[in-house]
Amino acid sequence: MTAQIPERMMIDGRPRAMCSEPLSSYFALLGAQPRFESTCTALWRGYIGHWELIDRRLYLVRVDGRLEDGREASLATFFPEYPQRVFAHWYTGTLRIPEGRELAYVHAGYASVYERDQLIRVVRGVTVDVEIRTNGTAPDDASPIDGYRVGAMTLIPPTHDAGDKR
């Protein structure tokens, strides 16, 4: 599997890459995964969730993607009563926020290794612990790019006519 485009997390007013997919827990709770169009090998799930931590609470604030029927997905698609943001009460797990320079690129999922990982443990949508895991120090000649990146992907043509709104 190709390295995946991450979810986005706003922490302390700063956008960050998040190598976790809390929305998949919501879909599992529903018992049905919506059918998203996948347009590249680096985004098999077909969407990007945008998240915020506010007062230790995890919120979903935006969903970018297209459903297989051609409709644009949005927060209102899944949470019509909460079009601005929704508290992620369904999510319990650990959110991984990679930090620093890349130590090892792995062309699979979120397996690449960075100098540090911020690990945010969440229980029913509320942060209960934050840990910084140090994975090593990049050599002086390593790429100066700080944070997560995808090394390569293959684009997949859409399965529907761009003008077709069905």
N, C-alpha and C positions, 0 to 999 in steps of 0.2 A: 504494500500500500504506500502511496505517495505521502510525504509529509503534508499535514493538513493546515489549511488557513485557520488561524485561531479565532475564538470568540474575542470580543473586545470588552475590557473592564475599565471603568473610570475609578481611580483610587486617588483620593486627595486632589482632585481636579486634574489629574494626569492620565491620559489614555494609555492602557497597557494591553499587551497580548495575554490571553488566558487560555491555557491548554487544558481546558475542562469544558464539558458540555452539559450544564445544568438543565437546559430545556429538554434534553432527552429523558431525564427523570420524570418530567411532567408528562411527556408523551407516553412513557411506560405506564404511568399511573392511569392514564386514560385507556390504555390497552390498545391504542392505535397510533401508529406513526403516520403523520400526514405525508403525502407523496410530493416531495420537492423535486424540482428539475435540477439535475446536476450538470453544470456547464464546464467543469474541469476536474481533473483527477485529484486536485488539492482541496476539493470541497465536496466530498462524497455525500455529506449530510444535506447539502443543497441550500443551506442558510447560514447566516452569521447573526448570532445574538449579541446584543449590546447591553452591558450590565453596569450597575453602580452599587457601591457600598456606601450607605448613608446611615450614620449612627449604628454601625455594626449590623445593619440589615441589608440583605441582598435583594436588589430589584432588577427586573428585566425592563429595559426602557425602549428597546427597538428590536425588530426582527427584519433582516434584509434577506430576501430570497424570492423565488418564483415557484408557485405550485405547478405540478405537471399539467394542469388544465390551462396554464398560461396566466393565471391571476397572480398579481404581486402579493406576496405575503407581508403582513404587518402585525404589529402588536394586537390591533383590533381583530385580526383574523382569528386569533386563538383566545383572546381575552376581551370580548366586545364591551364589557362593562368597565374596563380599565385601559383606555386607549393611550394614556400618558405614561404609565408605568405600573408594574404589578409586583407585589411582594412575593418572593420565591419561597413561600411557605412549604412547598413540596420537596425542596432540595435539602438533603443531608449528604455531606461528603466533603472532600477536600478539593479546593480550587488551587490550581498550580499557575503561578505567574512567574515565567522565566525572566531572569535579570542578568545583566552583564554580557560579556562576549561569549560567543559560541566556542565550546570546547570540542564538540564532536557533532557533525551533522549526520543524522540518521534519516534515510529516505523512507520513513514509515511513521504514520500517525503523528504523535507528539513526542517521539523518542529522542530527539536531539537533546544534547546536554549543554547547559549554559553554566556560567560561573556560579550563579546562585539561583535558587528557586524560593519564591515566597509561597508558603503553603498556608492557605487560609481554611481552617476547619469550620464547617458550617453545620448547624443542627437546626432543622426546620426553618431555614432561611436566616438564621441569626449566627453571626460570627462568635465562636466560643474560644478560638485560639489562633494565633498567627505564629508561624515558625519560619525562620530563614535557614535554609539548608545550603551550606557551602559545598560546591562540587569540585572546586579547583580554581586555578588561575590560568588564564590564557597566556601563551607566550607573547613576548613583546611584538613579534612580527605577525600576530593574528589580526584578523579583520577588526577595524575599529568600530564596526557596527555593534551597537548595544541593544540587546533584546532579540526576541524571536523573529525568525524569518523562514520562508519556504524557499528551498533551493531550486526546484524545478516542478513543472506541471505540464499536463497535456490538456488543451482546450477541447471541449466536446460541443459540436454544433447543437443548437436548440432543437427539440423534437417537435416544436410547433411553429407556425408562422408568426413572426413578431407582431403582425397586425391583427392576428386572430385573438379576440378577447373571449370567445366562446361564451 
